[in-house]
Amino acid sequence: MKLNNDKGITLISLAIATLIIIVISGAIIFNTRNQISLRDINYLYEDIQNINGRVDDYYITYGELPVLCNYLNKDDLINMIHVKAESLGVSIAGGLITNPNDNDNYYVIEIEKLGGLSLNYGYDSDYQGVKNNKEINLEKPETKLYVINERTHQVYFPNGILADNIMYCTYKIDSELPQISRPEERKTELEVGDYVDYTYDNQTGYKLESIYSGDISEDQIISQTNDLKWRVLSINEDKSIDLISDNIADANAVKFAGALGYNNGVLLLNDICKKLYSNSKYGSNVTVRSINIDDIEKYYTQTGISAKENYEEELASGERIKYNDKKTFSVSFYPDLYKNENGSGINTTSVKRDGIGQSEYGYSNPTVKGNINSEISLTATQTAYKLSARNEDLFNKEVFDLIFGLNKNYWIASRMVSLSTDHILFGIAEIESNTISNKIIVDTTPDGESLDTTQYYIRPVVHLDSSVKIILREGTIEKMHKIAL
């Protein structure tokens, strides 16, 4: 009798098929895990290679590493990684935890200094915590961040990436000491006349209305001058720094006339410079204004101070008027602001000492007030003088070159007053033909308000407060010092 073995064949086939499926599935799972592990390692290597490139550029440019704070010393770093590897039962890739040429100084890399670098790892809560606290937690050090050695510039990811029972914490340790690019030559301290890479926001223009400038013929549109460069004008005792444009802002001249021009001139000159040459990214730590007489006078030598204080001029009447002389006049009108200025006296021979200085505004906003029309006795003080550009008058040759070296005419945002035989002349300081003097725009004669409109260019000054960090380079126009944000 013949037996039917069909069922037996079916069971054997099923068993074989099941075994094949298990083998294939295992291979797929193994292969998938392998691919994931390889991907994770490549992500780490990609991060470190990108960081290395940016760190090199930063170091060459600034002469320092882009770091947040200190990390562990060498022994503690090795021990921490070794303990973690032992606890996981894995080995260290290449058998080396750190580069044998490393010194003892490791730092947390500040990712933001690397110019918008996108990373796969090292930017999560561990890094954010260190960034906020400016230090690591020594009790339980953060590991999910990138660390760099001071000597070799080897980059590490202390948390490590696991693959096939191996922990990867860095990329290719070279036992030879790497040749690190030297940073460029740079100055050790900032000096007057050095170039600084300040830039300003693009602006369409500044509308200067005639009701404020006194130029009754028209409103003025003051355009921004492009590509101004900036040089150090002064390094102040409070560690703040003033920069000055290396040229006049010559897109348009600025016109002033009459009592309105006198009252508003200083305020408007500063406001024009602020609106056209500020940079919003620096916030309140950086402010912009016009150059004023104080910027210049603080550099006078004793020779310059004597020339100013002994300045005198002979009037048509033969009378001689010296700087700081006082004289009383009978007038029928005078600029509104003058009643509040130092050196003025209304119906008195005594003059104000606690009033507005010649470079101060006097108003919080431009005024539409012109002259005060009143028959009064007005005592005025001579604050105007002429000082020709002579090297011995300024103690710093670089300052002399900055102020007078352009051989161009521009406003100085400070008021000046000149005395005559029977009237007073009010104006705004200027540099013309390399001479500091008073550009008269109104006087107390009957025709004083009809003087010609006067126009000059502006010279902006940028004030960096003491919190602004300057990264020193050569300070030349080719290699300017940098402002750190």
NUDRENLO-384843 format. One record per residue: x, y, z of N, C-alpha, C in turn; residue in three letters. Coordinates in steps of 0.001 Angstrom, whole numbers, plus 500000, padded with zeros to 6 digits. Example, Ala and Ser with C-alpha at 12.3 -4.5 7.8 and 13.67 -1.06 7.14 Angstrom:
# NUDRENLO-384843
513190494310507800512300495500507800513200496700507800ALA
512850497750507080513670498940507140512900500030507870SER
This chain:
# NUDRENLO-384843
500860498805500000500000500000500000500896501245500000MET
500620502230499109501444503441498960500920504560499860LYS
501923505170500618501527506256501543501580507611500843LEU
500728508538501231500720509935500697501531510849501634ASN
502659511377501138503549512231501977503351513736501716ASN
502253514138501095502064515569500765502106516454501998ASP
501467516020503079501429516853504294502817517038504872LYS
503596515922504841504957516029505380505789517012504594GLY
505689516975503297506428517915502428506019519357502735ILE
504739519567502964504238520919503253504816521457504548THR
504890520658505563505434521096506866506916521397506766LEU
507642520555506031509081520788505862509319522088505100ILE
508507522271504030508649523513503237508376524737504089SER
507362524633504935507016525762505797508145526070506779LEU
508719525007507327509825525194508282511010525870507605ALA
511324525406506387512450525998505644512177527477505331ILE
510928527722504889510562529109504543510667530022505752ALA
510191529504506898510263530295508138511706530595508512THR
512557529582508370513974529773508697514614530825507791LEU
514239530735506500514782531723505540514336533136505911ILE
513071533267506285512538534594506666513278535135507890ILE
513494534235508859514202534669510082515614535144509743ILE
516292534387508895517661534762508509517673536103507772VAL
516751536220506820516686537479506046516350538654506958ILE
515375538457507859514981539530508777516157539939509654SER
516870538927510161518033539230510987519066540037510222GLY
519256539631508961520229540357508134519787541794507886ALA
518485541963507656517946543318507418518099544177508662ILE
517740543581509809517855544333511071519305544708511330ILE
520202543725511123521631543978511344522129545084510413PHE
521701544968509134522130545948508141521579547341508463ASN
520313547385508910519693548667509264520414549313510442THR
520714548451511447521441548987512603522814549496512189ARG
523434548733511293524742549147510794524659550504510098ASN
523611550647509274523445551906508542523182553073509484GLN
522359552829510511522070553886511494523346554271512243ILE
524106553245512644525363553510513357526322554309512485SER
526458553876511225527336554586510289526872556024510076LEU
525553556198509957525001557553509791525347558436510983ARG
525177557891512217525438558681513424526906559078513527ASP
527792558135513162529227558444513183529545559528512154ILE
528957559388510967529200560392509919528675561767510326ASN
527535561793511027527024563068511543528044563718512467TYR
528629562913513362529632563441514293530841563969513536LEU
531343563175512587532521563597511828532226564861511016TYR
531037564913510454530639566101509678530647567346510558GLU
530073567213511762530067568342512709531480568811513007ASP
532340567862513366533693568223513807534493568829512657ILE
534357568288511464535072568867510326534591570285510027GLN
533291570516510100532764571872509884533237572832510966ASN
533222572344512219533691573178513326535168573512513141ILE
535975572529512755537407572766512556537662573886511556ASN
536933573853510444537118574887509426536772576271509936GLY
535655576371510637535238577682511156536165578161512278ARG
536612577219513121537532577593514204538833578138513623VAL
539358577491512577540587577975511943540418579398511435ASP
539310579655510741539059581008510212538961582021511348ASP
538230581658512400538050582570513529539386582863514211TYR
540186581823514397541468581984515089542428582860514287TYR
542460582658512979543329583470512126542900584934512163ILE
541588585175512157541061586543512124541207587262513461THR
540837586575514555540744587250515845541875586919516818TYR
542663585906516502543768585577517379543367584908518665GLY
542168584361518731541686583676519920540678582615519499GLU
540406581662520402539436580619520107538019581096520405LEU
537030580616519644535627581033519854534989580216520977PRO
535252580588522210534837579748523337533942580499524320VAL
533172579694525063532277580216526097532933580258527468LEU
533528579112527868534074579001529221534990577791529288CYS
535653577626530421536512576467530643535681575195530742ASN
536302574087530317535709572773530528536580572027531544TYR
536482570715531627537298569924532549538770569961532140LEU
539674569673533094541070569521532717541257568156532041ASN
542470567889531589542707566696530784542409565404531543LYS
542911565287532759542695564061533535541219563821533808ASP
540504564880534165539081564722534476538270564368533240ASP
538659564932532085537961564617530836538172563150530459LEU
539418562693530544539728561291530224538975560357531165ILE
539004560669532444538349559817533438536845559741533203ASN
536214560892532895534771560924532685534370560047531496MET
535106560167530387534776559368529208535067557890529454ILE
536175557597530142536542556214530436535479555537531314HIS
535022556220532353534001555670533250532723555371532474VAL
532337556311531586531117556091530813531264554881529889LYS
532409554745529228532630553614528328532602552291529095ALA
533218552264530270533222551046531090531813550663531530GLU
531035551676531936529672551402532403528791550851531287SER
529100551220530050528323550731528907528914549457528312LEU
530091549090528786530744547894528267531232548046526845GLY
531704549255526517532182549499525158533629549973525211VAL
534289549952524048535666550449523963535676551828523303SER
536842552494523381536995553835522789537571553697521395ILE
537002554404520441537474554352519052538951554723518985ALA
539750553864518364541175554125518200541987553893519447GLY
541330553581520551542034553317521800542521554551522526GLY
542340555744521917542780556993522536541566557857522863LEU
541517558359524097540416559246524472540713560677524047ILE
541966561123524246542347562477523860543643562434523067THR
543924563529522378545169563667521636546327563758522626ASN
547369562943522451548489562986523405549205564329523443PRO
549004565152522415549641566479522390548795567565523055ASN
547587567201523500546733568191524178547419568738525418ASP
547206570026525688547605570533527004546421570366527957ASN
546457571010529087545449570760530130544224571655530012ASP
544180572502528987543110573499528887542110573145527792ASN
540901572857528214539793572569527293538696573612527508TYR
538012573963526418536991575005526491535735574552525740TYR
534595575046526215533342574837525499533303575791524306VAL
533072575274523119533024576105521917531712576881521882ILE
531802578174521613530595579001521468530142578954520011GLU
529130578178519761528689577897518391528298579168517645ILE
527691580128518356527200581351517697528335582158517066GLU
529549581975517543530683582716516979531175582121515661LYS
530601580990515277531051580299514072530195580605512855LEU
529418581661512945528723582176511762527569581346511263GLY
526597581044512138525385580352511711525606578908511300GLY
526566578255511935526873576864511609525741575945512065LEU
525285575052511172524234574090511493524878572776511898SER
524482572234513055525097571026513597524075569913513804LEU
524571568693513803523724567538514100523619567289515601ASN
524709567584516317524752567376517759525289568649518422TYR
525221568659519751525923569691520511525228571020520647GLY
523914571047520385523224572340520465521935572222521269TYR
521874571188522128520638570980522884520730571608524267ASP
519998571063525228519869571704526549521192571798527298SER
522108570830527110523407570899527779524138572178527379ASP
524202572420526064524899573613525571524188574890526012TYR
522866574909525896522110576106526251522287576444527737GLN
522351575420528581522554575655530008523898576281530293GLY
524950575751529649526291576318529829526344577743529281VAL
525689577952528152525679579300527553525024580305528492LYS
523930579914529132523228580824530039524017581076531322ASN
524680580020531837525375580132533124526828580575532992ASN
527367580511531773528762580866531506529753579966532240LYS
529307578784532627530191577820533270529534576444533230GLU
530366575391533411529814574046533438529458573654534863ILE
528679572611534993528319572057536292529407571059536689ASN
530261571435537613531386570573537984530929569287538669LEU
529762569317539319529246568114539967528800567081538936GLU
528181567547537874527722566657536811527929567372535476LYS
529155567312534958529490568094533763528594567771532565PRO
528210568830531866527440568654530644528326567997529577GLU
527769567063528807528569566332527820528089566507526386THR
526820566916526210526277567022524856526576568401524271LYS
527878568653524111528359569918523561529750569662522990LEU
530263570625522255531581570449521646532632571211522449TYR
533771570539522624534863571043523453536129571078522597VAL
536996572074522840538229572199522052539426572329522979ILE
540553571749522540541789571889523309542555573121522856ASN
543128573812523816543812575073523529545035574875522638GLU
545788573806522852547057573632522141546884573018520759ARG
546140571918520678546027571187519410544809571570518582THR
543863572252519195542578572581518564541772571330518202HIS
542103570201518858541309568981518689539927569224519278GLN
538889568813518536537504569011518959536935567685519468VAL
536217567745520578535643566550521198534147566740521441TYR
533443565596521420532043565530521829531988564552523006PHE
532120565037524247532309564160525408531206563120525600PRO
530003563401525131528908562442525294529145561172524488ASN
529846561336523362530163560202522520528996559703521687GLY
529334559000520607528362558325519745528696556831519755ILE
527723555974520055527942554531520152527627553829518830LEU
528535552916518448528311552106517247529114550822517376ALA
528422549689517317529088548377517389530015548264518597ASP
529478548642519754530225548558521010531499549400521025ASN
531493550451520248532617551406520230532059552808520454ILE
532750553579521292532339554965521552533241555911520759MET
532614556790519980533337557781519174533133559167519805TYR
534237559829520166534140561151520814534860562252520040CYS
535633561890519026536366562895518258536638562344516871THR
537367563105516075537634562702514695539139562618514480TYR
539641561422514164541036561200513784542036561905514685LYS
542531561207515652543592561751516514544932561505515835ILE
545654562600515585546975562520514959548023562665516054ASP
548902561648516174549918561704517233550955562787516973SER
551043563250515697551935564367515397551257565670515797GLU
552045566603516350551487567897516740551043568643515494LEU
549774569003515384549282569653514161549889571038513953PRO
550006571405512667550501572738512334549315573701512300GLN
549151574443513376548018575377513483548397576700512842ILE
547526577206511987547778578493511331547938579593512366SER
548969580386512189549188581480513127548197582602512859ARG
547714583244513912546846584407513681547636585532513042PRO
546936586390512323547600587503511655548242588441512665GLU
549212589198512199549850590198513060548813591225513479GLU
548879591637514731547897592583515239548530593467516297ARG
547915594618516495548397595535517522548069595000518907LYS
548817595486519875548538595095521258547636596101521952THR
547472597295521371546553598275521952546011599198520868GLU
544848599753521168544172600661520244544859602019520269LEU
544940602668519107545563603978519018544687604941518231GLU
544810606226518561544107607261517811544553607199516352VAL
543587607264515453543874607190514024543672605813513433GLY
543595604765514273543362603411513773541998603308513091ASP
541904602433512121540624602151511456539873601055512206TYR
538552601226512330537665600252512968536538599951511993VAL
536128598673511914535183598265510859533721598531511222ASP
533416599731511695532025600108511953531289600255510619TYR
530063599745510572529200599942509406527864600506509875THR
527099601098508974525838601727509345524701601218508461TYR
523490601321509004522305600877508270522066601760507048ASP
521497601178506018521109601970504847519883602816505173ASN
519946604091504850518830605006505071518570605782503790GLN
517297606080503551516938606779502311517269608265502369THR
517279608845503546517569610268503652516929610884504885GLY
517279612124505153516774612854506312516109614133505799TYR
514852614334506172514142615542505753514361616633506790LYS
515058617690506385515320618838507250514359619953506849LEU
513349620187507694512303621142507349512773622579507560GLU
512345623434506645512781624830506689512271625557507929SER
511163625089508498510631625747509702511548625550510897ILE
512498624620510767513476624398511839514873624887511466TYR
515243624767510194516608625129509792516785626622509587SER
515659627334509360515747628759509075515967629063507611GLY
516224628034506801516374628235505353514986628254504741ASP
514410629458504630513001629579504269512725629220502810ILE
513784629044502012513569628794500581513003627401500312SER
513393626389501143512959625028500850513313624082501995GLU
512577622954502044513011621846502894514228621192502234ASP
515043620570503045516243619906502517516130618400502726GLN
516534617629501742516674616185501895518168615883501962ILE
518614615442503135520026615130503333520211613635503081ILE
520952613298502047521159611896501686522310611297502485SER
522289609988502585523369609268503249524573609178502309GLN
525756609403502865526992609203502106527424607752502262THR
527640607072501156527988605653501197529476605446501452ASN
529782604299502044531162603801502151532091604673502993ASP
531537605373503976532419606064504912533183605037505731LEU
534453605293505967535261604479506862535404605235508183LYS
535853604526509231535838605108510573537173604909511269TRP
537620605986511916538920605973512598538754606392514059ARG
539663605942514872539601606269516302539939607744516490VAL
538995608482517081539209609894517389539713610069518810LEU
539129609319519744539576609446521142539312608156521898SER
540189607870522851540041606753523786539871607401525154ILE
538684607309525710538312608112526870538662607424528188ASN
538683608218529263539055607699530570538120606602531049GLU
536843606670530681535879605642531106535915604409530201ASP
536950604328529327537180603208528413536205603164527239LYS
535401604218527092534601604337525879535500604863524758SER
535011604746523537535816605101522361534960605932521414ILE
535551606971520847534886607764519819535569607534518483ASP
534764607240517482535250607092516113534786608290515295LEU
535519608642514289535122609734513400535199609250511959ILE
534292609741511123534325609348509715535635609820509095SER
536180609011508187537464609365507595537323610431506516ASP
536080610818506253535826611879505284534561612604505709ASN
534294613744505113533033614412505383531902613622504736ILE
530700613748505278529516613171504648529059614181503598ALA
529459613956502367529327615004501343528237614736500313ASP
527271613863500656526162613649499717525379614949499515ALA
525158615690500593524505617004500520525099617913501582ASN
525139619192501281525472620174502306524226620455503145ALA
524430620895504379523335621217505295523300622733505477VAL
522097623301505303521957624761505326521272625222506614LYS
521782626318507187521149626970508331521112628476508089PHE
520106629101508683520009630558508574519215631096509751ALA
519511632345510136518699633076511107518694632478512498GLY
517786633023513318517675632589514706517271631124514810ALA
516414630654513881516031629241513905517245628352513700LEU
518104628733512764519323627968512534520213627939513767GLY
520300629069514459521112629126515682520490628283516787TYR
519192628427516984518516627705518066518557626182517870ASN
518372625754516623518226624320516343519461623648515770ASN
520436624438515351521558623895514590522266622726515249GLY
522637622878516520523372621819517224522517620557517323VAL
521263620723517728520354619572517839520197618879516490LEU
519988619649515421519738619059514113520975618370513541LEU
522148618961513712523367618323513226523563616951513865LEU
523333616891515167523455615607515861522389614615515407ASN
521165615116515207520066614232514808520265613686513400ASP
520766614520512500521040614060511129522070612930511156ILE
523141613134511908524186612103511994523636610819512606CYS
522820610975513650522237609804514315521361609013513357LYS
520486609716512620519534609028511751520214608379510536LYS
521260608996510018521864608508508788523007607523509009LEU
523611607521510196524841606733510361524830605805511582TYR
523650605510512126523542604539513216523447603128512660SER
523691602158513532523511600750513170522684600085514261ASN
521491599636513897520528599130514879521021597874515593SER
521930597113514991522355595849515608523165596072516883LYS
523707597268517068524509597531518265523678598043519441TYR
522416598389519209521560598859520295522063600155520913GLY
521791600319522202522126601571522889523596601669523269SER
524372600614523026525799600647523367526609601495522395ASN
526016601793521246526689602600520229525761603744519822VAL
526229604973519933525430606145519567526200606997518566THR
525457607766517789526074608569516734525643610021516883VAL
526561610928516667526314612369516754527256613077515793ARG
527204614387515810528136615189515018529386615496515840SER
530479615763515167531647616277515855531302617613516501ILE
531857617897517662531650619196518308532984619776518759ASN
532951620970519296534185621667519644534936620971520773ILE
534207620262521647534866619560522755535757618433522233ASP
535348617791521134536170616730520543537537617253520130ASP
537584618519519761538826619121519255539621619758520385ILE
538936620523521227539643621294522257540357620423523278GLU
539866619213523512540523618382524531541904617913524080LYS
542224618124522801543544617752522306544498618932522178TYR
544074620126522584544983621264522523546148621076523493TYR
547316621397523016548460621496523923548350622832524665THR
549306623096525533549303624386526218549416625528525215GLN
550127625281524126550226626292523070548862626562522453THR
548119625504522205546783625659521638545828626330522592GLY
545899625951523886545036626575524900545340628062524994ILE
546615628415524975546996629835525051546522630596523824SER
546621629963522658546164630624521431544675630910521495ALA
543916629988522065542472630181522214542175631275523234LYS
542749631173524415542420632093525503542928633506525247GLU
543973633644524436544524634968524150544066635513522801ASN
543138634797522181542646635256520882541966636612521032TYR
542259637524520131541568638818520096541489639309518663GLU
540500640147518430540357640746517104540049642223517255GLU
540486642992516274540265644431516300539019644765515494GLU
538081645500516116536852645904515451537107647134514588LEU
536137647445513741536270648599512845536459649887513633ALA
535902649913514833536007651117515667537377651256516317SER
538229650226516152539527650231516810539509649496518144GLY
538301649176518628538187648430519880538701647003519680GLU
539340646458520708539858645094520642539020644191521553ARG
538566643090521002537748642121521743538540640814521880ILE
538637640335523116539355639092523368538365637963523672LYS
538859636753523512538073635586523889537659635696525356TYR
536384635406525642535786635423526982535513636830527511ASN
535733637883526660535323639238527062533800639300527138ASP
533321640221527983531872640422528140531545641866527797LYS
530361642051527224529965643386526819528448643478526852LYS
527919644623527245526472644819527358525973645692526207THR
524865645272525606524294645948524441522827646245524696PHE
522313647251524005520865647467523932520396646840522633SER
519507645852522738519068645125521544517549645095521503VAL
517031644869520297515585644760520148515148643323519886SER
516092642455519576515765641032519443517052640209519560PHE
516866638920519848517994637983519976517432636565519894TYR
518248635570519546517736634195519432517202633681520764PRO
516069633008520692515393632523521892516311631700522796ASP
517128630850522221517953629941523025518978630684523876LEU
519426631850523395520557632501524065520261632891525501TYR
519004633122525808518674633528527178519023632445528202LYS
519138631194527728519445630079528634520893629613528560ASN
521700630275527732523075629813527538524032630434528542GLU
525057629667528867526140630227529676526735631437528973ASN
527078632448529754527682633653529188526703634735528819GLY
525370634473528999524360635482528658523831636145529934SER
523384637390529789522768638102530901521657638994530396GLY
520431638718530800519272639487530347519002640597531361ILE
519109641847530886518898643020531747519784642987532991ASN
520993642511532796521959642480533890523362642397533298THR
524319642862534064525718642744533621526341641438534100THR
525602640712534943526066639382535370525658638356534316SER
526468637350534138526171636355533107525917634985533742VAL
525155634188533024524757632859533486525949631903533502LYS
526065631138534597527143630142534717526613628715534786ARG
525333628575535049524740627242535219523728626935534112ASP
523976627545532941523027627372531847523454626280530877GLY
523104626444529624523350625463528576524742625691527984ILE
525497624627527846526798624713527207526672624853525704GLY
527753625263525055527668625584523633527440624364522741GLN
527682623155523265527435621949522472526171621216522911SER
525429621774523853524190621161524344523002621650523522GLU
521912620868523571520787621144522684519966622365523098TYR
519512622374524312518627623456524750517160623131524605GLY
516823622272523651515439621820523452515457620301523292TYR
514357619663523683514272618219523468513899617906522024SER
513235618836521364512872618715519950513122620057519277ASN
513304620072517957513514621351517279512381622331517579PRO
512731623584517724511744624614518044511394625426516805THR
510184626005516820509807626938515759509970628375516238VAL
510477628512517467510749629855517983512015630396517339LYS
511967631624516891513138632262516314513737633262517284GLY
513515634527516989514000635592517860512987635934518932ASN
513503636403520051512661637077521034512727638570520717ILE
511581639170520458511536640590520121511229641390521380ASN
512240642055521871512061642807523113513205643790523262SER
512867645006523648513893646007523917514501645711525286GLU
515721645220525267516340644857526542517807645245526538ILE
518381645114527703519831645188527848520335643745527879SER
521248643399526982521731642035526881523251642009527026LEU
523709641304528039525151641098528211525528639784527544THR
526548639835526705526980638655525960528475638418526174ALA
528894637189525953530287636786526148530866636295524835THR
532071636744524534532760636306523317533231634861523496GLN
532618633938522746533045632535522796533676632094521479THR
533618632962520472534197632632519172535691632942519168ALA
536412632141518413537832632406518184538221631750516877TYR
539360632161516352539901631527515159541216630867515527LYS
541346629630515094542597628916515347542987628203514068LEU
544067628666513472544531628047512232545170626704512527SER
545145625851511532545685624500511705547200624560511732ALA
547742624480512936549191624408513114549471623179513956ARG
550457622399513559550724621136514241550951621306515735ASN
551594622404516122551912622554517539550678622837518393GLU
549544623145517766548343623456518537547633622199519043ASP
547902621075518428547273619820518836548367618836519221LEU
548195618176520378549298617357520880549468616057520132PHE
548495615637519355548546614343518693548465614553517191ASN
549517614163516490549550614396515047548402613688514333LYS
548062612471514824546956611747514194545648612530514326GLU
545429613159515492544219613961515667544256615166514745VAL
545418615790514647545560616921513730545180616507512315PHE
545688615356511879545374614882510527543897614538510377ASP
543302613946511438541887613589511368541012614820511219LEU
541314615872511970540465617063511996540708617950510778ILE
541985618207510478542313619196509451542843618593508151PHE
543151617301508170543830616715507020542993616628505758GLY
541680616771505875540813616646504697540860617881503802LEU
541209619033504407541191620310503677539806620584503084ASN
538770620264503890537388620472503462536627621204504561LYS
535496621804504190534724622612505125533559621817505700ASN
533368621897507007532249621189507626531852621847508942TYR
530603621571509342530057622103510583530678621417511807TRP
530802622182512871531109621654514199529883621959515060ILE
529295620955515670528000621120516349528171621810517702ALA
528558623079517647528713623915518840528426625355518436SER
527695626066519296527365627458519005528522628375519413ARG
528645629493518706529655630503519048529022631888518990MET
529567632789519785529070634164519836530251635113519651VAL
530077636094518761531093637120518526530526638479518906SER
531363639323519459530945640664519872531481641690518889LEU
530631642673518559531055643759517688530916645077518444SER
531046646184517714530996647491518370529640647749518998THR
528558647479518222527228647808518732526222646671518556ASP
526686645481518227525749644375518073526447643039518365HIS
525634641976518428526124640627518747525893639737517534ILE
526863638859517266526772637956516122526730636517516631LEU
525687635790516206525474634419516673525731633443515519PHE
526404632362515816526704631412514745526971630008515256GLY
527366629157514331527726627771514634529172627575514199ILE
529911626853515019531332626644514732531504625867513424ALA
532635626093512784532919625480511495534416625245511377GLU
534769624384510452536146624320509977536115624724508517ILE
536800625820508219536856626342506847538300626723506557GLU
538803626246505439540192626503505057541147626147506203SER
540857625007506823541686624488507916541787625440509100ASN
540719626180509343540666627107510476539354626918511220THR
539442626832512550538239626806513386537751628236513541ILE
536467628466513280535936629822513409534430629776513595SER
533820630963513692532389631106513912531712631472512598ASN
530806630605512110530046630944510910528769631655511349LYS
528729632956511161527642633797511664526391633594510806ILE
525261633314511459524016633103510710522906634062511152ILE
523124634845512219522139635837512657522858636840513564VAL
522422638090513521522970639072514466521850639996514930ASP
522185640924515813521156641754516442520975643100515750THR
521491643225514533521233644442513764519851644335513128THR
519276645448512642517947645404512015517853644413510861PRO
518957644210510147518944643273509014519529641910509390ASP
519652641661510682520343640453511135519695639163510727GLY
518369639156510545517673637927510163517740637664508663GLU
518274638610507913518299638430506462519695638075505949SER
520555637592506849521873637146506421521716635955505473LEU
522686635794504597522610634699503624522601633341504312ASP
521872632393503726521890631016504214523299630445504070THR
523750629768505111525101629200505098525006627679505019THR
525840627051504191525800625605504049527199625004504141GLN
527287623915504906528512623121505012528115621651505088TYR
529101620806505055528866619369505181528917618956506653TYR
528634617678506909528635617184508285529765616172508463ILE
530128615949509717531197614993510064530700614166511247ARG
530228612942511018529670612136512109530746611571513045PRO
530343611386514301531172610739515321530367609580515916VAL
530989608416516056530347607228516627530942606986518008VAL
530061606921519017530510606686520394530251605237520787HIS
531306604504521120531201603123521594531364603140523105LEU
530352602711523854530504602743525311531472601644525757ASP
531802601657527044532874600802527558532548599315527478SER
531273598973527250530902597553527154531199596961525784SER
531490597812524801531739597338523443533179596839523331VAL
533341595609522881534663595005522771535220595225521376LYS
536473595689521330537182595851520074538185594710519937ILE
538104593974518844539060592902518578540175593496517722ILE
541374593533518276542479594228517629543019593453516439LEU
543274594195515358543999593676514206545132594672513930ARG
545418594992512701546487595949512424546007597391512550GLU
544700597610512378544176598972512469544379599781511206GLY
544775599107510119544927599789508834543608599723508072THR
543529600440506972542296600414506189542094599036505553ILE
543186598287505345543056596934504796542698595927505882GLU
543195596114507091542953595181508197542491595966509421LYS
541215596365509386540653597184510438540427596359511702MET
540453597055512859539999596428514092538506596093513931HIS
538062595078514663536673594641514539535894594954515812LYS
534605595250515635533700595434516769533011594117517028ILE
533152593590518243532498592329518601531096592624519078ALA
530130591869518592528734592049519009528534591466520394LEU
